[in-house]
Amino acid sequence: MRKMNSSKHHGKGKRGGGNRGHHYRNVKSNRNCERSLAQRESELASNSGSEDSSSSESGNIDKQHGSAPDFPIAMWDLNQCDPKKCSGRKLARLGLIENLRLGQKFAGLVLTPVGESCVSPQDRDIVQTSGVAVVDCSWAKLDETPFSRMKSPNPRLLPFLVAANPINYGKPCKLSCVEAIAATLYICGFISEAEWYMGKFSWGHSFLELNETLLKRYAACKTSEEIVQVQNTYISEEQEARNKPKDYKEFYPTSSSSSSDEDC
């Protein structure tokens, strides 16, 4: 799991210093208008399910998706994940994220399960001035993760979102590092930067498309409390839509006339 520094270093972290730095915890729609989450999962699965985050690193790099951030993006890498599948490791190889040491403090926003409030648009100034950091560890080893040694004055949780990475596709909340970073940037109003990071992965577009409705709703909120309300309402609407009996009348024949009347 995975949930840079210098205003002039696009996408790269600046080494040194102690102010730098995933972890994160965490409708029905009209038939002809907004697609439901279930429909989005089905449509995107064929494009994302078989792809691996370790696919050719040069594949999407030449394509310009969004714009590089001018604030720090960092991570604490605990070496618990498969380096060939880890999105945080790929960002590090590309020089798009800074590695932090255990015990090193990060002044920006940190996505961690020990956070007490959700990321919200209120955090925009913190991100703009000090950046975002994630904890790159395995979902299966949370109990072994020394979160107390990854310090920040701004620990945060992510609200409900659905993973689109090849490892946990379709699973709620189990985001990869790059997904957590992109979600945070999007919610805080840095949409172009979020697209830039997801553009480094062949499956990246799926995450933004799958969660488009939720991300837009979160970004329209003002406070963490509003984010939680939107999250809970969305989950209730989705559950209600999935539990409602399906109406197949529109697929029934509307006439009993024989097909023999038609031209062959």
C-alpha positions as CSV (number, residue, x, y, z in Angstrom):
1,M,0.0,0.0,0.0
2,R,1.1,3.4,-0.7
3,K,-0.9,6.1,0.0
4,M,9.7,16.4,-4.0
5,N,10.9,19.1,-3.1
6,S,11.4,22.5,-4.6
7,S,9.1,24.8,-6.4
8,K,11.4,24.6,-9.4
9,H,11.9,20.8,-9.5
10,H,8.9,19.5,-11.5
11,G,8.1,16.1,-10.1
12,K,11.4,15.5,-8.4
13,G,12.1,15.6,-4.7
14,K,14.9,17.7,-3.3
15,R,17.2,15.8,-0.9
16,G,18.3,16.9,2.5
17,G,16.5,19.0,5.1
18,G,14.0,17.8,7.7
19,N,10.8,19.4,6.4
20,R,10.0,16.7,3.9
21,G,8.4,13.9,3.9
22,H,0.0,4.6,1.9
23,H,-1.5,4.7,3.9
24,Y,-5.0,5.6,4.3
25,R,-8.1,4.3,5.7
26,N,-10.6,5.3,5.1
27,V,-26.2,6.2,-6.3
28,K,-28.2,5.5,-7.7
29,S,-28.2,7.5,-11.0
30,N,-30.7,8.0,-13.8
31,R,-30.4,5.3,-16.5
32,N,-29.6,7.8,-19.3
33,C,-27.5,10.1,-17.3
34,E,-24.9,9.2,-14.7
35,R,-23.5,5.6,-14.7
36,S,-23.4,3.8,-11.4
37,L,-20.2,2.5,-9.8
38,A,-21.0,-1.0,-10.7
39,Q,-21.4,-0.1,-14.3
40,R,-18.1,1.8,-14.3
41,E,-16.3,-1.2,-12.7
42,S,-17.6,-3.5,-15.4
43,E,-16.7,-1.2,-18.3
44,L,-13.2,-0.5,-17.0
45,A,-12.3,-4.0,-15.8
46,S,-11.3,-5.3,-19.3
47,N,-8.9,-2.4,-19.6
48,S,-7.3,-2.5,-16.1
49,G,-7.7,-6.0,-14.8
50,S,-5.0,-7.6,-16.8
51,E,-2.5,-4.7,-16.7
52,D,0.4,-4.6,-14.3
53,S,1.8,-1.5,-12.6
54,S,5.2,-2.7,-13.5
55,S,4.5,-2.4,-17.3
56,S,7.0,-0.5,-19.4
57,E,8.0,2.6,-17.6
58,S,8.5,4.4,-20.9
59,G,5.0,3.5,-22.2
60,N,3.1,6.5,-20.9
61,I,5.9,8.9,-19.9
62,D,6.0,10.6,-23.3
63,K,2.3,11.4,-23.2
64,Q,1.6,14.7,-21.4
65,H,-1.2,14.1,-18.9
66,G,-1.8,17.2,-16.8
67,S,1.1,19.1,-15.3
68,A,3.9,18.3,-12.8
69,P,3.5,19.6,-9.2
70,D,5.7,22.4,-7.9
71,F,5.4,21.1,-4.3
72,P,7.0,18.0,-2.5
73,I,5.7,14.5,-3.1
74,A,7.3,11.9,-0.8
75,M,7.0,8.5,0.8
76,W,8.3,6.3,3.5
77,D,9.2,3.0,1.8
78,L,9.1,0.0,4.2
79,N,10.2,-2.5,1.6
80,Q,7.2,-4.7,2.2
81,C,5.8,-4.8,-1.3
82,D,6.8,-6.5,-4.6
83,P,9.1,-3.9,-6.2
84,K,7.8,-5.0,-9.7
85,K,4.2,-4.2,-8.8
86,C,4.7,-1.3,-6.4
87,S,3.5,2.1,-7.8
88,G,5.6,3.9,-5.2
89,R,8.8,2.2,-6.3
90,K,8.0,3.0,-9.9
91,L,7.6,6.7,-9.1
92,A,11.0,6.5,-7.2
93,R,12.7,4.9,-10.2
94,L,11.4,7.7,-12.4
95,G,12.5,10.3,-9.9
96,L,9.0,11.5,-9.3
97,I,8.9,11.0,-5.5
98,E,11.3,11.5,-2.6
99,N,12.2,8.7,-0.2
100,L,12.0,9.6,3.5
101,R,13.8,7.9,6.4
102,L,12.0,6.4,9.4
103,G,12.0,9.1,12.0
104,Q,12.3,11.9,9.4
105,K,9.5,14.5,9.8
106,F,7.4,15.7,6.9
107,A,5.8,19.1,7.2
108,G,3.1,18.5,4.6
109,L,0.0,16.3,4.5
110,V,0.6,12.6,5.4
111,L,-1.9,9.9,4.5
112,T,-1.9,7.4,7.4
113,P,-4.4,5.2,9.3
114,V,-3.5,7.1,12.5
115,G,-5.1,10.3,11.0
116,E,-8.2,11.6,12.7
117,S,-9.7,13.6,9.9
118,C,-10.3,13.2,6.2
119,V,-8.4,15.0,3.4
120,S,-10.5,18.0,2.3
121,P,-10.2,21.2,0.2
122,Q,-9.3,22.9,3.4
123,D,-5.9,21.2,3.1
124,R,-5.1,22.9,-0.1
125,D,-2.7,25.5,1.4
126,I,-0.8,22.8,3.3
127,V,-0.3,20.8,0.1
128,Q,0.6,23.9,-1.9
129,T,3.3,24.9,0.6
130,S,4.6,21.6,2.0
131,G,3.3,18.8,-0.2
132,V,2.0,15.2,0.3
133,A,3.5,12.0,1.6
134,V,2.3,8.4,1.7
135,V,3.4,5.3,3.6
136,D,4.4,2.5,1.2
137,C,3.7,-0.7,3.0
138,S,1.7,-3.9,2.5
139,W,-2.0,-4.0,3.4
140,A,-1.3,-7.4,4.9
141,K,1.4,-6.0,7.3
142,L,-0.4,-3.0,9.0
143,D,0.3,-4.4,12.4
144,E,4.0,-4.4,11.7
145,T,4.2,-0.9,10.4
146,P,5.8,1.7,12.7
147,F,3.5,4.6,12.0
148,S,4.7,6.4,15.1
149,R,8.1,6.9,13.4
150,M,6.5,8.7,10.4
151,K,5.8,12.0,11.9
152,S,3.8,14.9,10.5
153,P,1.6,17.7,12.0
154,N,-1.0,17.0,9.4
155,P,-2.0,13.3,9.4
156,R,-5.0,12.5,7.2
157,L,-7.3,9.7,6.1
158,L,-8.8,9.3,2.6
159,P,-12.5,9.0,2.2
160,F,-14.2,6.1,0.4
161,L,-12.8,5.4,-3.1
162,V,-12.4,2.3,-5.2
163,A,-9.0,1.0,-6.3
164,A,-8.3,0.6,-10.0
165,N,-4.7,-0.8,-9.7
166,P,-4.2,-4.3,-11.1
167,I,-3.6,-5.8,-7.6
168,N,-6.8,-4.6,-5.8
169,Y,-9.0,-3.6,-8.7
170,G,-12.6,-2.9,-7.6
171,K,-11.8,-3.1,-3.9
172,P,-12.9,-0.2,-1.7
173,C,-10.2,1.8,-0.1
174,K,-7.3,-0.5,-1.0
175,L,-5.5,2.2,-3.0
176,S,-1.9,2.1,-4.3
177,C,0.5,4.8,-3.5
178,V,-0.1,6.7,-6.7
179,E,-3.8,6.4,-6.4
180,A,-3.7,7.8,-2.9
181,I,-1.5,10.7,-4.0
182,A,-3.8,11.5,-7.0
183,A,-6.9,11.3,-4.9
184,T,-5.5,13.8,-2.4
185,L,-4.4,16.2,-5.1
186,Y,-7.8,16.0,-6.8
187,I,-9.8,16.6,-3.7
188,C,-7.5,19.6,-2.8
189,G,-8.0,21.2,-6.2
190,F,-4.9,20.1,-8.0
191,I,-6.6,18.1,-10.7
192,S,-4.0,18.7,-13.4
193,E,-1.3,17.4,-11.0
194,A,-3.5,14.3,-10.2
195,E,-3.8,13.5,-13.9
196,W,-0.1,14.0,-14.3
197,Y,0.7,11.3,-11.7
198,M,-1.9,8.8,-13.0
199,G,-0.7,9.4,-16.5
200,K,2.5,7.6,-15.6
201,F,0.6,4.3,-15.4
202,S,-1.1,2.5,-18.3
203,W,-4.1,1.8,-16.0
204,G,-4.1,5.3,-14.4
205,H,-7.0,6.7,-16.3
206,S,-9.2,4.0,-14.9
207,F,-8.8,5.2,-11.4
208,L,-10.0,8.7,-12.2
209,E,-12.8,7.5,-14.4
210,L,-14.0,4.9,-11.9
211,N,-14.1,7.4,-9.1
212,E,-15.1,10.5,-11.1
213,T,-18.4,11.1,-9.4
214,L,-17.0,10.7,-5.9
215,L,-13.9,12.8,-6.6
216,K,-16.0,15.7,-8.0
217,R,-18.3,15.6,-5.0
218,Y,-15.4,15.5,-2.5
219,A,-13.7,18.4,-4.3
220,A,-16.9,20.4,-4.0
221,C,-16.9,20.1,-0.2
222,K,-15.4,22.7,2.1
223,T,-14.6,20.7,5.3
224,S,-13.7,17.2,6.4
225,E,-17.1,16.8,8.0
226,E,-18.8,17.5,4.6
227,I,-16.5,14.9,3.0
228,V,-17.7,12.3,5.4
229,Q,-21.3,13.2,4.8
230,V,-20.9,12.9,1.1
231,Q,-19.1,9.6,1.5
232,N,-21.9,8.1,3.7
233,T,-24.6,9.3,1.4
234,Y,-22.9,7.9,-1.7
235,I,-22.4,4.5,0.0
236,S,-26.1,4.4,1.0
237,E,-27.3,5.3,-2.4
238,E,-25.1,2.7,-4.1
239,Q,-26.3,0.0,-1.7
240,E,-29.9,0.9,-2.3
241,A,-29.4,0.9,-6.1
242,R,-27.8,-2.5,-6.0
243,N,-30.5,-4.0,-3.7
244,K,-33.4,-2.7,-5.8
245,P,-35.0,-5.3,-8.1
246,K,-34.1,-4.7,-11.7
247,D,-36.8,-3.8,-14.2
248,Y,-36.4,-5.6,-17.5
249,K,-39.6,-4.4,-19.1
250,E,-37.8,-2.2,-21.5
251,F,-36.3,-5.4,-23.0
252,Y,-39.7,-7.2,-23.4
253,P,-41.2,-7.4,-26.9
254,T,-43.9,-4.7,-27.4
255,S,-45.8,-6.5,-30.1
256,S,-46.9,-10.1,-30.8
257,S,-46.9,-9.6,-34.6
258,S,-45.1,-12.3,-36.5
259,S,-41.7,-11.6,-37.9
260,S,-43.1,-13.2,-41.1
261,D,-44.5,-9.8,-42.0
262,E,-41.0,-8.4,-42.3
263,D,-38.8,-8.6,-45.4
264,C,-36.3,-11.4,-45.3
